[in-house]
Amino acid sequence: MDVEPQQALELAVLTMLQDQLGYTAKNSGRTGFGEPPPTCGPTFLSVWHDGSRTITSKTMLDELHGLSVTVTVRCELSWDRVVKERDKLEKRLNAVIAMLQKDCHDSRVMNAANKLAGLDAFGQAIGFRVPMQCVGLDPVQRKGPDWFAADLAAGGDPPSGLAQTARFKGPQRVRSIPTATANEGG
């Protein structure tokens, strides 16, 4: 069953990161806004997007999709030694960026997303056509119990950690206006 293009893009990225960097369903997933689930372990990788897109043409639906990857690490050290946790976070994000930036050369993410969304038929003039690229990283953020959806009534030390998001733009999805409405809204 085909999925929506943004969902396909997120699933393609998540699958690639799991396959290539060793993430599992327990320490990675698609999330609403980058936050980890309450049961996450020491590290969690979130693939997500805020739903915004840019349309760049008047005569066709030429859409630039986006994607974010947030890595969260629980701090196992006291805050005065948090720099070591920040270093772990940087190492993980550098690996994510290196892996996904390769899409500019081999289009594996874009091709996988097209397949998941049913946009890969031979000779089809629609689908993701221009690979994505990393456009920057948000600042490292300190995260408290609310980020981890912690139950403070349960007692114990509330969780804390660090999170940082890498933002990707593209891939570009091209559709002609006549075919854009033929299969949508069902």
N, C-alpha and C positions, 0 to 999 in steps of 0.2 A: 504494500500500500504506500502510495506516495505521501510525503509530508510537505508542509509549507516550506518555501525556500529558506527563510531565516532559521527555522528549526533544522532543516537539512544542513545548513552551514555549521550550526552549532554542534550537531551530532557528528559531522565529518571531522571537525577540529577535535572534539572530545575523544573520538575513536583513535585518531592519529596520535594524540598525546598519550593515551593509555597504551597503545601498541608500541610506540617508540621510546617513551620515557618511563615506562613502568608504573604508571598510575593505575589504580583499580577503581571499581565501583564504590569501594569504601572510602577512598580518599580523593575522589573527583566526581564531578557531575555538572549537569546543567542546572543553574539556579536562577532565581528571579532578578537579583541585583548584586550577585557576587558573594553573598553571605554563605557560610558553611552550614550544614545541618548541626543541630545540638550535639549529636553523637560523634562528630568528627574527631579524628585522632590528632596527632601532633601537626599534621600538614593537610591542607585541603586545597584542591585546585577547582575553581569554578569557571565554567564557560557560560557566558551570558551576553545579553544585549538589551539596550533600553528601548528598542523598537523604532528608533529614528532611521530615516533613509533620506538620501538626497536624489532628486530626479533632475537630470541635467539636459533634457532635450524636449522640444515642443512637438516633435513629429513622431516620437516613439517613447516608450517607457524605458529609459536608460537610467537604471537605479544603482546607486552606490550603497551597498550594504555595509554594515559594520559588525564588530564583534569585540568583546572584552574577555580577558582571562585574568582572574584575580587569584592570587596565591595567598593563603592565610597560614601563618604558623602560630601555634600556641607557644607562649614563652615559658620555657622550662627553667630559665635563669631569672635572677632578680633583675629589676629594672635598671640597676646600675651596670649590669653586664648585657644589656639588650643589644648592643652592637653585634654580638656574636649571632643572635637570632636574625638581625637584619642582614648579616652576611649570608646566612642560609637562605633567606628569602631572595636575595639578589641572585644567588647561584641557580635557584629553581627558575626564576623568571628569565634569566639569560638563556637557559636551556629551552624554555618555551619559545622565546623569540627566535632563536636560531633554528628551531624545528619548523616553525610556521613561516618564517621568512623564505624558506626554500620553495614555498609555493610559487614564488616569482619565477623559478626555474623549471619546476616539474609539474605544476598545476595539480598535484595530488588532492589537495583539499577541495579545490574548485571542481574537479572531476567527480570526486566522491559526493559532494553536495548536489551536483547535477543529477547523479544517479539516484540519490535518495529522494529527490524532488520530482523524479520522472521527467527530467529536462535533457536527457542524453540521447534522444533518438537520432539515428543517422540523418544527417543533413538538416537537422532542426535548427532554425535560426533564432531560437530563444535560449535563455539560460545564462549561467555565470560564464563570462568570457574573459575578464581581466582579473588576474590573481590579486589576492589581498597583500597588504604590507603593514608592518608595524609603524604607527605614527607617533608613538610616545608612551611614556609611563607616567602614571599619576604619582604624587608623592607617597612615600611610605606613611601609613597611618597606624597609630596605636588603637587597638580595639579592646573593648571591655566586654562585660557579661552580656550586654544586649546584642552584640554582634554574633555571639555564640548561642543566642536564645536560651541562656542559662536559667535554670530554676533556682533563684536565690533562696527560696524557702527550704531547699534541700540541705542547706548547710555546706560546710567546707569552704575552701578557697574558691572564689568565683574565677572563672577562666578569663585570661587576658592574652593578648597576642599582638601580632603585627599583620597587616595586609597591604598588598600593593597590586595595582591593576595595570596591565599592558593593554593598550588600545590598538585595534587593527581597523583599517579602512579598506574598502573594496570588499570582496570582489564586486565587479561591476556586472549587473544582470541586465541583459538587453532583451527587450520584447517589442514586437510591433504592436501598435495599438489595436488593430483588428483581432489579433490572437490573444490579447491580454484579457479580454472579457469572455472568451469562448468557454473556458473551463473553470472559471472562478465563481464563487458565491454559492457553491453547492453544498 
